[in-house]
């Protein structure tokens, strides 16, 4: 009999290859405004590119924390121009994020580009909430911060924002530990086209969530782009 998690992993791999919506809860066509696009970086405290055996060993023990970051290169949200601005979400949940057999309750802190004016700040918050579905329903605080974000091809990226530090690299042959790896958990945001990646650095040490973490050397990241028509 096929392990249900193994079957799910195969389905997720097909979804990553064949759709522009990788795990988000909001269809891109539902987003307001004239369209927005840019770069995206995500990291979790569990492997997202992994085999079922590794995933099963981490479920409900790891992967309860995540950082999601968007940098807008062009477009607007609900009529507000956002080109050149960024927003970062720091998330803490009570179960492994993305686990289809659980319904994690999560809290988050949002770090909004300090260059945004009041209208842009509100639009960036709404964009992050809209593209991540209910994941950001309980926002503990919204803070202005300098945000430095860069995403290159095939999984290389970095984010510096407040107390967030994140760097990723592309996967290589040495990252295939069991030979059955797949994209087990898709990205947490809608409209994403991204490569799985390894975290070289993944830290949060700010206030508001009641915890901090360091999670380097995990196959737990995505780096790529996002597009909402």
Helices and strands as residue ranges (DSSP letters): H 4-18, G 28-30, E 35-44, E 49-50, H 52-58, E 65-77, E 80-81, E 86-93, E 106-113, H 118-131, G 133-136, E 139-145, E 147-151, G 153-155, E 157-161, E 164-170, G 173-175, E 182-183, E 192-204, E 213-214, E 221-228
